[in-house]
């Protein structure tokens, strides 16, 4: 049985603010997006809150009905924030969120056809029995991608019988998805789990899937996408998330010895915030096992594949570790001078290939004798 995880960075469309080679470029837009939506939910629009709302809306010219909005778009459902007069003055109409129902959305842009095809090529080449997918728009989009794009590329037209997704906490439309040929017995979400700050513990989710193994045993897989380094520079939130996932792992091990944690944890091992998982006595990363033959050459799963670019993980419980046959990383969907890419990508200069590649991430897989 092959299990894999891949951050596809969306299938058909992606927020413009996320579509930069350097995440720091789009981070101010994401910060403004979160702040403005929080301010618009305020029960009372005090003078300081009004000043902040005005500054952010004016910064992106969100009240304009004629301009093309590049990063953010204001949705006004009911009520009106203010009236602008011809003399340049402004009169506020809304006293608080009871008077105004609306929110800010991130503007998205289409992903190129070639990039979509390369994403499908990666998944077809790996051909996992259980495939975790990070940054998926929604379940209907996942099913459409599977049926219309991926299916024609799958060996022997072996479709995935389950295309699943539970909506998470991220308002940008980057959720955790799953495609599986192994029967799924159940799903569990942790979107309501709280962090010490009182906000959501998981920026997306810790999505738990229960599988019926051919042996008659059950396996539990925890799919994750931790906070990014751009939004969590110190690693404090990732440390809290790792600790909480470790608690969930402990609970699942009381149920079955076959437990796996998969996904984009957004941090290399050496930074330390993932210690609760990486030093868990029952867990081991597949890429740290002797079955991974390229550990010295390519220890990472992102961009250049270097050690600091190790962001994606398949953590296996002791019972699963004992059955590992092979570990690998499919990198051909990313253009690099360090490895051979898919032919259409290989034909492009590295500088031009970025917008046509499948993802900045690589697909990590493990073969387990189950």
C-alpha positions as CSV (number, residue, x, y, z in Angstrom):
1,X,0.0,0.0,0.0
2,X,1.4,3.4,-1.0
3,X,0.6,6.5,1.2
4,X,1.6,9.9,-0.1
5,X,1.3,13.6,0.8
6,X,1.5,16.5,-1.6
7,X,1.0,20.3,-1.2
8,X,-0.5,21.1,-4.6
9,X,-0.9,24.8,-3.9
10,X,-4.5,24.7,-5.2
11,X,-5.8,22.9,-8.3
12,X,-7.5,25.5,-10.5
13,X,-7.3,28.9,-8.9
14,X,-5.3,30.5,-6.2
15,X,-5.4,33.8,-4.3
16,X,-3.1,36.3,-5.9
17,X,-1.5,37.1,-2.6
18,X,-0.3,33.5,-2.3
19,X,1.0,33.3,-5.8
20,X,4.4,34.9,-5.3
21,X,7.8,33.1,-5.3
22,X,8.6,34.9,-2.1
23,X,5.8,34.5,0.4
24,X,6.8,37.7,2.2
25,X,5.6,39.7,-0.8
26,X,2.0,38.7,-0.3
27,X,2.0,38.5,3.5
28,X,1.0,42.1,4.1
29,X,-2.1,41.6,1.9
30,X,-3.0,38.4,4.0
31,X,-2.4,40.4,7.2
32,X,-4.7,43.2,6.0
33,X,-7.3,40.6,4.9
34,X,-7.5,39.0,8.3
35,X,-7.4,42.3,10.2
36,X,-10.2,44.0,8.1
37,X,-12.5,41.0,8.4
38,X,-12.0,41.0,12.2
39,X,-12.7,44.7,12.4
40,X,-15.9,44.4,10.3
41,X,-17.2,41.8,12.8
42,X,-16.8,44.3,15.7
43,X,-20.1,44.8,17.6
44,X,-19.4,48.5,18.0
45,X,-17.5,50.6,15.4
46,X,-15.7,52.9,17.8
47,X,-13.7,55.8,16.5
48,X,-10.4,53.9,16.5
49,X,-12.0,50.9,14.8
50,X,-13.6,53.2,12.2
51,X,-10.2,54.8,11.5
52,X,-8.7,51.4,10.9
53,X,-11.5,50.2,8.6
54,X,-11.3,53.4,6.6
55,X,-7.6,53.2,6.3
56,X,-7.7,49.6,5.0
57,X,-10.6,50.1,2.7
58,X,-9.1,53.2,1.2
59,X,-5.7,51.5,0.9
60,X,-7.1,49.0,-1.6
61,X,-9.8,51.3,-2.9
62,X,-12.4,48.7,-2.1
63,X,-15.4,51.0,-2.4
64,X,-14.7,51.6,-6.1
65,X,-17.2,49.9,-8.4
66,X,-15.2,50.5,-11.6
67,X,-11.6,49.5,-10.8
68,X,-10.2,46.0,-11.2
69,X,-9.3,44.8,-7.7
70,X,-6.0,42.9,-7.7
71,X,-5.7,41.6,-4.2
72,X,-8.9,42.2,-2.1
73,X,-12.6,42.6,-2.9
74,X,-15.3,43.9,-0.5
75,X,-18.6,42.0,-0.4
76,X,-21.5,44.2,0.9
77,X,-24.5,42.0,1.6
78,X,-26.6,44.2,3.8
79,X,-26.3,47.8,5.1
80,X,-23.7,50.4,4.3
81,X,-20.6,51.4,6.1
82,X,-20.6,55.1,5.1
83,X,-21.6,57.7,2.6
84,X,-19.0,59.7,0.7
85,X,-20.1,63.2,-0.2
86,X,-19.1,65.4,-3.2
87,X,-17.3,67.8,-0.9
88,X,-14.9,65.1,0.2
89,X,-16.5,64.5,3.6
90,X,-17.7,61.1,4.8
91,X,-20.7,60.2,7.0
92,X,-20.7,56.8,8.8
93,X,-23.9,54.9,8.5
94,X,-23.1,51.7,10.5
95,X,-22.7,51.8,14.3
96,X,-21.4,48.2,14.4
97,X,-21.7,44.8,12.8
98,X,-25.5,44.7,13.4
99,X,-25.8,47.4,10.9
100,X,-23.4,46.0,8.3
101,X,-23.2,42.5,6.9
102,X,-20.2,42.1,4.7
103,X,-16.7,40.8,4.4
104,X,-13.5,41.0,2.4
105,X,-12.4,38.2,0.0
106,X,-9.0,37.5,-1.6
107,X,-9.0,37.9,-5.3
108,X,-8.0,34.7,-7.1
109,X,-6.4,34.1,-10.5
110,X,-6.5,30.9,-12.6
111,X,-3.7,28.4,-12.5
112,X,-2.2,27.7,-16.0
113,X,-3.4,24.6,-17.8
114,X,0.2,23.3,-17.9
115,X,0.6,23.7,-14.1
116,X,-2.7,21.7,-13.6
117,X,-1.5,19.0,-16.0
118,X,1.9,18.8,-14.1
119,X,0.0,18.4,-10.8
120,X,-1.9,15.5,-12.3
121,X,1.3,14.0,-13.7
122,X,2.9,14.0,-10.2
123,X,-0.2,12.3,-8.7
124,X,-0.4,9.7,-11.6
125,X,3.3,9.0,-11.3
126,X,3.1,8.4,-7.6
127,X,-0.2,6.5,-8.0
128,X,-0.7,6.2,-4.2
129,X,-3.5,4.2,-2.6
130,X,-4.0,6.9,-0.1
131,X,-3.2,10.4,-1.2
132,X,-3.2,13.4,1.2
133,X,-3.6,16.7,-0.6
134,X,-2.8,20.1,0.9
135,X,-4.3,23.4,-0.3
136,X,-7.4,22.3,-2.1
137,X,-10.2,24.7,-2.9
138,X,-13.2,22.5,-2.0
139,X,-14.5,19.0,-2.4
140,X,-16.4,19.6,-5.7
141,X,-13.2,21.0,-7.2
142,X,-11.2,18.0,-6.0
143,X,-13.8,15.6,-7.6
144,X,-13.7,17.6,-10.8
145,X,-9.9,17.5,-10.9
146,X,-10.0,13.8,-10.3
147,X,-12.6,13.0,-13.0
148,X,-11.6,15.5,-15.7
149,X,-7.8,15.9,-15.4
150,X,-6.3,13.0,-13.3
151,X,-8.3,10.0,-14.4
152,X,-7.0,10.0,-18.0
153,X,-3.5,9.9,-16.7
154,X,-3.9,7.1,-14.1
155,X,-2.4,3.8,-15.0
156,X,-5.1,1.4,-16.1
157,X,-7.7,4.1,-15.4
158,X,-7.7,3.0,-11.7
159,X,-9.9,5.8,-10.3
160,X,-9.8,6.8,-6.6
161,X,-13.1,5.6,-5.1
162,X,-13.0,8.3,-2.4
163,X,-12.4,12.1,-3.0
164,X,-13.0,13.7,0.4
165,X,-12.6,17.1,2.0
166,X,-13.9,18.7,5.2
167,X,-14.0,22.5,5.2
168,X,-11.4,23.9,7.5
169,X,-10.7,27.2,9.3
170,X,-8.9,29.0,6.5
171,X,-11.1,31.5,4.7
172,X,-8.7,31.6,1.7
173,X,-10.0,28.3,0.3
174,X,-6.9,26.2,1.1
175,X,-8.2,23.0,2.7
176,X,-7.0,19.5,3.3
177,X,-8.2,16.8,0.9
178,X,-7.9,13.1,0.5
179,X,-8.1,10.7,-2.4
180,X,-8.2,7.0,-1.5
181,X,-8.7,3.6,-3.0
182,X,-8.7,2.1,0.5
183,X,-12.2,2.0,2.1
184,X,-12.7,5.0,4.5
185,X,-14.6,4.0,7.6
186,X,-15.0,7.5,9.0
187,X,-13.7,11.1,9.2
188,X,-13.2,13.5,12.1
189,X,-12.5,17.2,12.1
190,X,-10.8,19.3,14.8
191,X,-11.6,22.7,13.5
192,X,-13.2,23.7,16.8
193,X,-10.1,22.8,18.9
194,X,-8.9,26.0,20.6
195,X,-5.3,27.3,21.0
196,X,-4.1,29.0,24.2
197,X,-4.9,32.4,22.6
198,X,-8.6,31.4,22.3
199,X,-8.5,31.2,18.5
200,X,-8.5,28.0,16.4
201,X,-5.7,25.6,17.2
202,X,-5.4,24.6,13.5
203,X,-5.3,27.2,10.8
204,X,-6.8,24.6,8.4
205,X,-7.6,21.4,10.4
206,X,-6.2,18.3,11.8
207,X,-8.4,16.0,9.6
208,X,-8.6,12.4,10.8
209,X,-9.4,9.5,8.5
210,X,-10.2,5.9,9.5
211,X,-9.3,3.2,7.0
212,X,-10.3,-0.5,6.8
213,X,-7.1,-2.4,6.0
214,X,-7.1,-5.6,3.9
215,X,-5.9,-7.5,7.0
216,X,-9.1,-6.5,8.8
217,X,-7.2,-4.1,11.0
218,X,-7.8,-0.3,11.0
219,X,-5.4,2.5,10.3
220,X,-5.8,6.2,11.3
221,X,-4.3,9.0,9.3
222,X,-4.1,12.6,10.6
223,X,-3.8,15.1,7.7
224,X,-2.3,18.5,8.7
225,X,-1.2,21.9,7.3
226,X,0.5,23.9,10.1
227,X,0.8,27.7,10.2
228,X,3.3,29.2,7.7
229,X,6.6,30.7,8.6
230,X,5.5,34.0,7.2
231,X,2.5,34.2,9.6
232,X,4.2,32.4,12.5
233,X,7.8,33.7,12.4
234,X,8.8,32.4,15.9
235,X,7.2,29.0,15.4
236,X,5.1,29.4,18.6
237,X,1.9,28.4,16.9
238,X,3.5,25.5,15.1
239,X,4.9,24.3,18.4
240,X,1.4,24.4,19.9
241,X,-0.1,22.6,16.9
242,X,2.6,19.9,17.0
243,X,1.9,19.3,20.7
244,X,-1.8,19.0,20.1
245,X,-1.4,16.6,17.2
246,X,0.8,14.5,19.5
247,X,-2.1,14.3,22.0
248,X,-4.4,13.2,19.2
249,X,-1.9,10.6,18.2
250,X,-1.8,9.2,21.7
251,X,-5.6,9.0,21.8
252,X,-5.6,7.2,18.4
253,X,-2.9,4.7,19.5
254,X,-5.3,3.5,22.2
255,X,-7.6,2.6,19.3
256,X,-5.1,1.1,16.8
257,X,-1.3,0.7,16.5
258,X,-1.5,1.8,12.9
259,X,-1.3,5.6,13.0
260,X,0.2,8.1,10.5
261,X,0.6,11.8,10.5
262,X,0.9,13.4,7.0
263,X,1.0,16.9,5.5
264,X,2.8,20.2,5.3
265,X,4.1,21.1,8.8
266,X,5.8,24.2,7.4
267,X,9.1,23.8,9.3
268,X,12.4,21.9,9.0
269,X,13.3,19.5,11.9
270,X,16.3,21.6,13.0
271,X,14.1,24.7,13.9
272,X,12.7,22.7,16.9
273,X,9.0,23.6,16.9
274,X,7.9,20.2,15.7
275,X,9.7,18.4,18.6
276,X,6.5,17.0,20.1
277,X,6.0,15.0,16.9
278,X,9.5,14.4,15.7
279,X,10.6,13.2,19.2
280,X,7.4,11.3,19.9
281,X,8.4,7.7,21.0
282,X,5.9,6.1,18.7
283,X,6.5,8.2,15.6
284,X,9.3,8.4,12.9
285,X,9.5,10.4,9.7
286,X,9.6,8.2,6.7
287,X,12.4,10.3,5.2
288,X,14.6,9.6,8.3
289,X,14.3,5.9,7.7
290,X,17.0,3.8,5.9
291,X,14.5,3.0,3.1
292,X,14.8,6.6,1.9
293,X,17.9,6.3,-0.4
294,X,18.4,10.1,-1.1
295,X,18.6,11.3,2.4
296,X,22.1,12.7,2.0
297,X,21.5,14.3,-1.4
298,X,17.9,15.6,-1.1
299,X,16.7,15.8,2.6
300,X,14.0,18.3,1.8
301,X,10.6,18.4,0.1
302,X,10.3,22.0,-1.0
303,X,12.0,24.0,-3.8
304,X,15.7,22.9,-3.9
305,X,15.1,19.9,-1.6
306,X,17.8,21.1,0.9
307,X,17.6,20.4,4.6
308,X,16.1,23.8,5.4
309,X,13.4,23.1,2.8
310,X,12.1,20.0,4.6
311,X,8.5,21.0,5.1
312,X,6.4,17.9,4.3
313,X,6.2,14.8,6.5
314,X,4.9,11.3,6.7
315,X,5.2,10.3,10.4
316,X,4.6,6.6,11.0
317,X,3.8,4.7,14.2
318,X,6.1,1.9,15.3
319,X,3.7,-0.8,13.9
320,X,3.8,0.9,10.5
321,X,7.6,1.5,10.6
322,X,8.2,-2.2,10.8
323,X,6.3,-2.7,7.5
324,X,8.0,0.0,5.4
325,X,9.3,-1.3,2.1
326,X,10.3,1.9,0.3
327,X,10.3,5.7,0.7
328,X,10.6,8.3,-2.1
329,X,9.9,11.8,-3.2
330,X,8.5,12.7,-6.7
331,X,10.2,15.9,-7.7
332,X,9.7,16.1,-11.4
333,X,6.7,18.5,-11.1
334,X,9.2,21.2,-9.9
335,X,11.7,22.7,-12.3
336,X,15.3,22.5,-11.1
337,X,18.8,22.1,-12.4
338,X,19.4,19.4,-9.8
339,X,17.0,16.8,-11.2
340,X,15.2,15.9,-14.3
341,X,11.7,17.5,-14.6
342,X,8.7,16.5,-16.7
343,X,9.6,17.1,-20.4
344,X,7.5,20.3,-20.9
345,X,9.0,21.8,-17.7
346,X,12.5,20.7,-18.6
347,X,12.3,22.5,-21.9
348,X,11.7,25.8,-20.2
349,X,14.4,28.0,-18.5
350,X,14.3,27.7,-14.8
351,X,13.3,31.4,-14.4
352,X,10.3,30.9,-16.7
353,X,9.2,27.5,-15.5
354,X,7.8,28.5,-12.0
355,X,4.3,29.5,-13.2
356,X,4.0,26.2,-15.1
357,X,5.2,23.8,-12.5
358,X,2.9,21.7,-10.4
359,X,4.0,23.2,-7.0
360,X,7.0,24.4,-5.1
361,X,6.5,21.3,-2.9
362,X,7.4,17.7,-3.9
363,X,5.2,14.6,-3.3
364,X,6.5,12.4,-0.5
365,X,5.4,8.7,-0.5
366,X,6.0,5.5,1.4
367,X,5.2,1.9,0.6
368,X,4.0,-0.2,3.5
369,X,3.3,-3.9,3.5
370,X,-0.2,-3.9,4.9
